[in-house]
Amino acid sequence: MAAGPGAVGAAQAAALYRSAGTPAPEAEDAAGGFGAAMHRAMQGAVELGRSADATATQALSGQGSVTDVVMAVARAELALQTAVAVRDRVVAAYQDVMRMPI
């Protein structure tokens, strides 16, 4: 299966989890299942976006550096790309299941 332009590799996803300060999904127990894992991932992505906004606001007020802003925005962008890639894969899997003959 070829990776599309919006696909994110496993190494990038692992880097996202490390930078977000959340444990990788393999390290967590299976309690809660896929839905709970997706919910935690979305919460992490939203928090990264909020962090990027706060960092940009601090830089605009002269209290932060441009480097911090770039890093925060890059983390938020990677989180969004990961969420979109997972969503695309889930939709594709659903469509494959719906095409299966009964």
Buried (B, 14 or more C-beta within 10 A) or exposed (E): EEEEEEBBEEEEBEBBBEBBEBEEBEEEEEEEEEEEBBEBBEEBBEBBBEBBEEBBEBBEEEEBEEEBBBBBBEBBEBBBBBBEBBEEEEEEEEEEEEEEEE
